């Protein structure tokens, strides 16, 4: 047995560039190719934007221009502009920035002096220009290495900063920015900074009413009552209720979208329950009080502490070094503003009261069924028969937690292939038995009575709260045929009907698998469409062997490794305001209606049409 030599020579010190490039997950979460809204390329954009937003929050610059031209991203703000003498240091020296001085940036998003350095190190080209008092200076880098630094020169440009960068394709692969994801990021910035104008590729985004606009834009249908909008200097909330299952929250700290919540969101949930109980003088169950709530919450904290550099979860317990706790501050805010509001608006108070009673009635009706369902889940040995679990989970401290994925598939052969080829650390497999039930229009009672749905929600660990979700990515993996499409629709109906927040938070995906394999003696090309198949045939030339995969079970475990590894293709399932759940589900999953029959007839394409196309 050889013993590794442990000496002074084995101790190495990485410079800042090398450390970021070797451990990008510490700085931007997962890398990704842009198919997921929390992929690294969006974090790069956000890190640059955060600096411009901080300028606006301090009262400098009312407009930000963003241009995304293929892989080149440009962000121009009209704030004060970075001090010219420190331009190089700000972009290339760790722990360098103005945000350590709380007098300059009192309640900022970025406090660690790291973000823009990470963008620099992870870009093949990174240029930063500063314009101050008719003078301009620029610095250019590649992978964090200095390429060029200009002298100060006269400029007619307005004060501000311009950053242009190209993410490194060696790290991010064949990446792309999805317009919907970038727009969602931009819209959130405008909701949280009423009056700020952001131009994205020439399209103007601005909000006049803050979080009120956010809820109205993101709700799929009207609330049960007009939105309650409460605001003071360091906190803003917008609250209403819908008819959906679960709780829906949009939470922010200093303008940062805390998708994983944190101390402020937990404090709000507890303070809301306490305020409602005291207002009605009734000890309602907390789940009944918060059932179907839709809320946006924004809070400003001095020197916030986040649980990671990606800033998706707040860890701060106090508002500031000399301020009250986050919990106390939010409780006092709601006690004062929400209590006053409900006393002044009796119609809204009555609507909330009716909703609580309705939720209480449904909860009691299914409580016995829930207990039996949990016992049944244990008896069928969920973790042995239905679920092949992974070692890392979303609630762990492992840096790979954002890679955790559960594949929901149908049939033993398909699940067997995925199980044998998966990464056991981060990828789990759940096997369906046949087609699931069409649950459209049914109550949550069916989730516990139907064995497949009951076991699926138990595997996901979302029975009581979707914040307990065990996997970051919930991937539907079905055959690319009529039966596979039907199973996919039935699963999407299940999620949209009972757990729509999983979709809204960007956790649900469709797995793309190749339709064809084109190969000769030297090379194999997997194709996901007819177009890719023709390209592969032309590329290989001659008379290559062509295989049409009819189902996932036909793909061997050895081949499947290529399709669920780093080059895995995932189609995100997303909801826009126009994609109203209450309109989509009745049309596509309800009983045959004349409208749907007309739609099928109008869009029917016979075999002759397909051949000609």
C-alpha positions in Angstrom: 0.0 0.0 0.0 1.5 3.3 -1.1 1.4 6.3 1.3 0.9 9.7 -0.2 3.7 12.1 0.6 2.4 14.9 2.9 4.9 17.7 2.8 5.2 21.4 2.2 5.1 20.7 -1.5 1.5 19.3 -1.2 0.2 22.6 0.3 -1.0 24.8 -2.5 -2.5 28.3 -2.6 -4.8 29.0 -5.5 -5.2 32.6 -6.7 -8.7 34.0 -6.9 -9.2 33.2 -10.6 -8.2 29.6 -10.2 -10.3 29.1 -7.1 -13.5 30.4 -8.7 -12.9 28.4 -11.9 -12.2 25.2 -10.0 -15.1 25.7 -7.5 -17.7 27.7 -9.4 -20.5 26.1 -7.3 -19.4 28.1 -4.3 -20.0 31.3 -6.2 -22.8 30.8 -8.6 -24.5 27.5 -7.6 -24.7 25.0 -10.5 -23.3 25.7 -13.9 -26.0 24.6 -16.3 -26.7 25.6 -19.9 -29.6 28.0 -19.2 -32.4 25.5 -19.3 -33.1 26.1 -15.6 -33.8 29.5 -14.2 -31.2 29.1 -11.5 -28.4 28.0 -13.9 -25.1 29.9 -13.5 -25.4 32.1 -16.6 -28.4 33.8 -15.0 -26.5 34.3 -11.7 -23.7 36.0 -13.7 -26.2 38.5 -15.2 -27.8 39.0 -11.8 -24.4 39.7 -10.1 -23.8 42.5 -12.6 -27.3 43.8 -12.3 -27.2 43.9 -8.5 -24.5 46.5 -8.6 -26.6 48.7 -10.9 -29.7 48.2 -8.7 -27.8 49.2 -5.6 -26.9 52.5 -7.3 -30.6 53.1 -8.0 -31.5 52.2 -4.4 -29.0 54.9 -3.2 -30.7 57.4 -5.5 -28.5 57.4 -8.5 -29.6 56.5 -12.0 -33.2 55.8 -13.0 -32.5 53.6 -16.0 -30.6 50.4 -16.8 -30.1 49.1 -20.3 -29.5 45.3 -20.9 -28.6 43.8 -24.2 -28.3 40.1 -24.9 -26.9 39.4 -28.3 -26.4 35.6 -28.6 -23.7 35.0 -26.0 -22.7 38.6 -25.4 -24.3 40.3 -22.4 -24.1 44.1 -21.9 -25.4 46.0 -18.8 -25.2 49.8 -18.7 -26.4 51.9 -15.8 -26.5 55.6 -15.2 -25.4 55.8 -11.6 -22.3 57.5 -10.3 -19.8 55.3 -12.1 -17.0 53.3 -10.4 -14.2 55.5 -9.2 -11.7 55.3 -12.1 -8.6 54.7 -10.0 -10.2 51.6 -8.5 -11.8 50.2 -11.6 -9.3 47.3 -12.1 -9.4 46.4 -8.4 -13.2 46.2 -8.2 -13.2 43.7 -11.0 -10.2 41.6 -10.0 -9.4 41.8 -6.3 -11.4 39.7 -4.0 -13.2 41.4 -1.1 -12.9 44.8 -2.8 -15.9 47.1 -3.0 -17.7 50.1 -1.6 -20.4 48.0 0.1 -18.3 47.5 3.2 -19.0 51.1 4.0 -22.6 51.1 5.2 -22.8 54.9 4.8 -22.5 54.5 1.0 -24.5 51.3 0.5 -26.7 51.0 3.6 -29.0 48.0 2.6 -27.3 46.4 -0.3 -27.6 43.0 -2.0 -23.9 42.3 -2.5 -21.8 42.7 0.6 -19.0 40.2 0.1 -17.0 41.9 -2.7 -17.2 38.7 -4.7 -19.9 38.7 -7.3 -18.5 40.7 -10.2 -15.1 38.9 -9.7 -16.9 35.6 -10.2 -18.4 37.0 -13.5 -14.9 38.1 -14.5 -13.2 34.7 -13.8 -16.0 32.7 -15.5 -16.1 34.7 -18.7 -13.9 34.3 -21.8 -14.1 38.1 -22.2 -15.0 40.6 -19.5 -14.9 44.4 -20.0 -15.8 47.0 -17.5 -16.0 50.7 -18.3 -16.7 53.6 -15.9 -17.9 57.1 -16.9 -17.4 59.9 -14.3 -17.5 63.6 -14.9 -16.8 63.4 -18.7 -13.9 61.0 -18.2 -13.9 57.3 -19.2 -11.7 54.4 -18.4 -12.0 50.7 -19.3 -10.4 47.4 -18.3 -10.6 44.1 -20.2 -10.0 40.6 -18.9 -10.2 37.0 -20.1 -10.9 34.2 -17.5 -9.9 36.8 -14.9 -6.5 37.6 -16.5 -5.9 41.2 -17.4 -5.8 41.8 -21.2 -5.9 45.5 -21.5 -6.3 48.6 -19.4 -6.9 52.0 -21.1 -5.8 55.3 -19.9 -8.3 57.9 -18.7 -9.8 59.8 -21.7 -12.5 62.4 -22.3 -16.0 61.2 -22.9 -19.4 62.6 -23.7 -21.2 59.7 -22.1 -23.4 60.1 -19.1 -22.1 59.0 -15.7 -22.4 55.3 -15.0 -20.9 51.9 -15.5 -21.0 49.5 -18.5 -20.1 45.8 -18.1 -19.9 43.5 -21.1 -19.1 39.8 -20.7 -19.2 36.4 -22.5 -19.7 33.4 -20.3 -17.1 30.7 -20.8 -18.5 28.0 -23.1 -16.0 25.4 -21.8 -17.7 25.7 -18.4 -21.3 26.4 -19.4 -21.4 24.3 -22.5 -23.7 25.2 -25.4 -25.6 27.6 -23.2 -28.4 30.0 -24.1 -30.4 32.7 -22.3 -34.1 31.9 -22.2 -36.1 35.1 -22.7 -38.8 34.2 -20.2 -36.3 33.7 -17.4 -34.5 36.9 -18.1 -37.8 38.8 -18.3 -38.9 37.3 -15.0 -35.6 38.5 -13.4 -36.0 42.0 -14.9 -39.7 42.3 -13.9 -38.8 41.4 -10.3 -36.3 44.2 -10.2 -38.9 46.7 -11.4 -41.5 45.5 -8.9 -39.1 46.0 -6.1 -37.9 49.4 -7.3 -41.0 51.3 -8.3 -40.1 53.9 -10.9 -36.9 52.2 -12.1 -36.9 51.7 -15.9 -35.1 48.6 -17.3 -34.7 48.2 -21.1 -34.1 44.6 -22.1 -33.1 44.4 -25.8 -35.2 47.5 -26.4 -38.3 46.4 -24.5 -39.2 48.7 -21.6 -40.1 47.4 -18.1 -41.3 49.6 -15.3 -43.6 49.2 -12.3 -45.7 52.0 -10.6 -47.2 50.0 -7.8 -44.5 47.6 -6.6 -45.5 44.3 -5.1 -49.2 45.0 -6.0 -48.1 44.8 -9.7 -46.1 41.7 -9.0 -49.1 39.8 -7.6 -51.4 40.9 -10.4 -48.9 39.9 -13.0 -48.2 36.5 -11.5 -51.6 35.3 -10.4 -53.3 32.9 -12.8 -56.8 34.1 -11.8 -58.4 36.8 -9.6 -58.0 36.6 -5.9 -60.9 36.0 -3.5 -60.7 39.7 -2.5 -58.8 42.8 -3.6 -55.0 42.6 -2.9 -54.0 44.0 0.5 -51.0 46.2 -0.1 -49.0 47.4 3.0 -45.8 49.4 2.9 -43.3 51.3 5.0 -39.6 52.3 4.5 -38.0 48.8 5.1 -40.9 46.4 4.4 -43.6 45.9 1.8 -46.2 43.1 1.5 -49.0 42.3 -0.9 -51.5 39.6 0.3 -54.6 37.9 -1.1 -56.1 34.3 -1.3 -57.0 32.2 -4.3 -58.6 28.8 -4.8 -55.4 26.9 -5.4 -53.9 24.3 -3.1 -50.9 25.2 -1.0 -49.2 28.5 -0.2 -47.7 30.8 -2.8 -44.9 33.2 -1.8 -42.6 35.7 -3.7 -40.0 36.7 -1.1 -37.2 39.3 -1.4 -34.4 40.7 0.7 -32.8 44.0 -0.4 -34.1 43.3 -3.9 -32.8 39.8 -4.0 -35.3 37.1 -4.9 -34.9 34.6 -2.0 -36.4 31.6 -3.8 -35.5 29.3 -0.9 -37.1 31.7 1.7 -35.2 32.1 4.9 -35.7 33.8 8.3 -37.9 36.6 6.9 -40.4 34.3 5.2 -40.6 32.0 8.2 -41.2 35.0 10.4 -43.9 36.3 8.1 -45.7 32.9 8.1 -45.7 32.8 11.8 -46.6 36.5 12.3 -49.5 36.2 9.8 -51.0 33.3 11.7 -50.6 35.2 15.0 -52.2 38.4 13.7 -55.2 36.5 12.2 -55.8 34.5 15.3 -55.8 37.7 17.4 -58.0 39.6 15.0 -60.7 37.0 15.0 -60.0 35.9 18.6 -60.0 32.2 17.4 -57.3 29.6 17.7 -57.5 28.5 14.0 -55.1 25.8 12.8 -52.1 27.5 11.1 -52.6 25.4 7.9 -56.2 26.6 7.6 -55.1 30.2 8.0 -52.4 30.0 5.3 -54.2 27.7 2.9 -54.3 29.2 -0.6 -52.5 32.4 0.5 -50.7 34.3 -2.2 -48.2 36.8 -0.9 -45.2 38.9 -2.0 -42.9 40.1 0.8 -39.9 42.4 0.5 -37.7 43.4 3.4 -34.6 45.5 3.7 -31.9 44.4 6.1 -28.6 46.0 7.0 -25.6 43.7 6.1 -27.7 40.7 5.3 -26.3 37.2 5.8 -27.3 34.7 3.1 -26.8 30.9 3.4 -24.7 30.9 0.1 -23.2 33.3 -2.4 -26.2 32.8 -4.7 -28.3 34.5 -2.0 -31.4 32.4 -2.4 -32.0 32.0 1.4 -31.7 34.6 4.1 -29.9 33.6 7.3 -29.9 36.9 9.1 -31.7 36.9 12.5 -31.6 40.7 13.0 -32.7 43.7 10.8 -29.3 45.3 11.5 -26.5 45.6 14.1 -28.6 47.8 16.3 -32.1 46.8 15.1 -34.7 44.3 16.3 -34.8 40.7 15.3 -36.3 39.9 11.9 -39.1 38.0 13.6 -40.0 40.9 16.0 -39.9 43.5 13.2 -42.2 41.6 10.9 -44.6 40.7 13.7 -44.9 44.3 14.7 -45.3 45.4 11.1 -48.3 43.0 10.6 -49.8 43.7 14.0 -49.9 47.3 13.2 -50.7 47.5 9.4 -52.6 44.3 8.7 -54.7 44.5 11.9 -55.6 48.1 11.1 -56.4 47.2 7.4 -58.8 44.4 8.4 -60.6 46.7 10.9 -61.1 49.3 8.1 -62.1 46.8 5.4 -64.8 44.5 6.9 -65.6 42.9 3.5 -62.1 41.6 3.1 -62.0 40.4 6.7 -65.2 38.5 6.1 -63.7 36.9 2.9 -60.6 35.7 4.8 -62.8 34.3 7.5 -64.9 32.3 5.1 -61.8 31.0 3.4 -60.4 29.8 6.7 -63.6 27.9 7.6 -63.7 26.3 4.1 -60.1 25.1 4.5 -60.8 23.8 8.0 -63.8 21.8 6.7 -61.8 20.2 3.9 -58.8 19.4 6.2 -61.0 17.7 8.7 -62.8 15.7 6.0 -59.5 14.2 4.7 -57.6 13.9 8.0 -58.5 10.3 8.6 -57.7 9.4 4.9 -54.2 11.1 5.3 -53.4 8.9 8.3 -54.4 5.7 6.5 -52.5 6.8 3.4 -49.3 7.3 5.3 -49.6 3.9 6.9 -50.2 2.4 3.5 -47.2 4.1 2.1 -45.0 2.5 4.8 -46.5 -0.9 4.2 -45.7 -1.0 0.5 -42.0 -0.3 1.3 -41.9 2.9 -0.8 -38.1 3.2 -0.7 -37.6 -0.4 -1.9 -40.3 -0.8 -4.5 -41.2 2.5 -6.0 -38.3 4.8 -5.3 -34.6 4.4 -6.0 -33.3 7.2 -3.9 -30.1 9.2 -4.2 -27.6 10.1 -1.4 -27.8 13.9 -1.6 -31.0 15.8 -1.0 -32.2 19.4 -1.4 -32.1 20.1 2.4 -28.6 18.9 2.8 -25.5 21.0 3.1 -23.8 19.3 0.1 -22.9 21.7 -2.6 -24.4 19.3 -5.1 -27.9 19.8 -3.7 -29.0 22.0 -6.7 -28.2 19.0 -8.9 -30.6 16.6 -7.1 -33.0 15.2 -9.6 -35.9 12.7 -9.4 -37.0 11.0 -12.7 -40.6 10.0 -12.8 -40.9 7.2 -15.3 -43.4 4.5 -16.3 -42.7 0.8 -16.6 -39.9 -1.5 -15.3 -37.7 -1.4 -18.4 -37.5 2.4 -18.6 -37.0 2.9 -14.9 -34.5 0.0 -14.9 -32.4 1.7 -17.7 -32.3 5.0 -15.9 -31.6 3.4 -12.5 -28.6 1.5 -13.9 -27.1 4.6 -15.6 -27.9 7.4 -13.1 -25.6 9.2 -10.7 -26.5 7.6 -7.4 -25.4 10.6 -5.5 -27.8 13.1 -7.0 -30.3 11.2 -9.2 -33.3 9.3 -7.9 -35.9 7.3 -9.9 -39.6 6.9 -9.1 -41.5 4.2 -11.1 -45.1 4.6 -12.0 -47.4 1.6 -12.5 -49.4 2.2 -15.6 -51.2 5.5 -16.4 -52.0 7.7 -13.5 -55.5 9.0 -12.8 -56.8 12.1 -14.5 -57.3 14.2 -11.4 -58.7 17.3 -13.0 -61.6 18.7 -11.0 -61.0 16.3 -8.0 -60.3 17.4 -4.5 -57.0 16.7 -2.6 -58.7 13.7 -1.0 -57.9 11.8 -4.2 -54.2 12.3 -3.6 -54.4 10.1 -0.5 -56.9 7.6 -1.8 -55.0 7.0 -5.1 -51.9 4.8 -4.4 -49.7 6.2 -7.2 -50.3 9.8 -6.3 -50.0 9.1 -2.6 -46.7 7.4 -3.0 -45.4 10.1 -5.4 -46.1 12.9 -3.1 -44.5 10.9 -0.2 -41.4 10.3 -2.4 -41.2 14.1 -3.1 -41.8 14.8 0.6 -44.4 17.5 -0.2 -47.3 16.1 1.8 -47.3 18.9 4.3 -45.3 21.7 2.7 -43.5 22.0 -0.6 -40.6 23.7 1.2 -39.8 20.1 2.3 -39.2 19.0 -1.4 -36.4 16.4 -1.4 -35.1 17.1 -5.0 -34.4 20.3 -6.8 -35.4 19.0 -10.2 -38.6 16.9 -10.7 -38.2 15.4 -14.2 -41.0 13.6 -16.1 -39.4 10.9 -18.2 -41.8 9.2 -20.6 -41.7 7.6 -24.0 -42.0 9.9 -27.0 -45.2 8.3 -28.3 -48.9 8.9 -27.7 -49.0 6.9 -24.5 -46.0 8.7 -23.2 -47.5 12.1 -24.0 -50.7 11.1 -22.3 -48.8 10.1 -19.1 -46.9 13.4 -19.2 -50.2 15.4 -19.4 -51.7 13.4 -16.5 -48.7 14.1 -14.3 -48.7 17.8 -15.2 -52.4 17.9 -14.4 -51.5 16.4 -11.0 -48.9 19.1 -10.3 -50.9 22.0 -11.6 -54.0 20.9 -9.7 -52.5 20.2 -6.3 -49.0 21.6 -6.2 -48.8 24.5 -8.7 -46.1 26.2 -6.7 -43.7 23.4 -7.8 -44.2 24.6 -11.4 -44.1 28.3 -10.5 -40.8 27.9 -8.7 -39.3 26.1 -11.7 -38.8 22.6 -10.3 -40.7 20.6 -13.0 -39.1 19.6 -16.2 -39.6 17.2 -19.2 -36.7 15.0 -20.1 -35.7 15.0 -23.8 -34.4 11.7 -25.1 -33.1 11.0 -28.6 -35.5 9.7 -31.2 -32.8 8.4 -33.5 -29.3 6.9 -33.4 -27.2 7.4 -36.5 -23.8 5.7 -36.7 -21.1 4.3 -38.8 -18.1 2.3 -37.9 -16.3 5.3 -36.4 -18.9 7.6 -35.0 -22.3 7.6 -33.3 -24.7 10.6 -33.3 -27.9 10.8 -31.2 -30.6 12.9 -32.7 -33.6 14.5 -31.0 -35.5 15.4 -34.2 -36.0 14.7 -37.8 -33.8 17.7 -38.7 -31.0 16.5 -36.5 -31.3 13.0 -38.1 -30.9 14.5 -41.6 -27.9 16.6 -40.5 -26.2 13.5 -38.9 -26.8 11.5 -42.1 -25.2 14.2 -44.2 -22.3 14.5 -41.8 -21.5 10.8 -41.7 -22.1 10.3 -45.4 -22.3 6.9 -47.0 -25.0 4.6 -45.7 -25.0 4.9 -41.9 -27.1 2.7 -39.6 -30.2 4.4 -38.4 -32.1 3.3 -35.3 -35.5 4.7 -34.2 -36.0 4.5 -30.5 -39.7 3.8 -29.8 -39.4 3.9 -26.0 -37.0 4.6 -23.1 -36.8 0.9 -22.4 -35.1 0.3 -25.8 -32.2 2.5 -24.8 -29.5 0.6 -23.0 -28.1 1.8 -19.6 -24.7 2.4 -21.3 -26.3 4.7 -23.8 -28.6 6.3 -21.2 -25.6 7.7 -19.4 -25.2 10.2 -22.3 -28.7 11.5 -21.9 -28.9 12.1 -18.1 -25.4 13.3 -17.6 -23.9 16.8 -17.9 -25.4 17.1 -21.4 -28.9 16.2 -20.3 -31.6 18.1 -22.2 -34.5 19.3 -20.0 -37.5 21.3 -21.1 -38.7 23.5 -18.2 -42.4 23.6 -17.4 -43.3 27.2 -16.7 -46.4 29.3 -16.2 -47.1 32.8 -17.4 -50.0 34.9 -16.5 -51.7 34.1 -19.8 -51.3 30.4 -19.1 -54.2 30.5 -16.7 -54.4 27.1 -14.9 -58.2 27.6 -14.5 -58.4 27.9 -18.3 -55.9 25.3 -19.4 -57.0 22.4 -17.3 -60.7 22.5 -18.1 -59.9 22.8 -21.9 -57.3 20.0 -22.1 -58.2 17.7 -19.3 -61.9 18.2 -18.8 -64.7 16.2 -20.5 -64.9 16.4 -24.2 -66.3 19.8 -25.0 -67.4 21.3 -28.3 -64.6 23.8 -28.0 -61.9 21.1 -27.8 -63.4 19.1 -30.6 -63.3 22.2 -32.8 -59.7 22.8 -31.8 -58.7 19.2 -32.7 -60.5 19.4 -36.1 -58.9 22.8 -36.9 -55.4 21.6 -36.0 -55.7 18.1 -37.4 -52.9 17.0 -39.7 -53.2 13.8 -41.6 -50.4 11.5 -42.6 -50.2 13.1 -46.1 -49.7 16.6 -44.6 -46.9 15.3 -42.3 -45.1 13.7 -45.2 -45.3 16.8 -47.4 -44.1 18.9 -44.4 
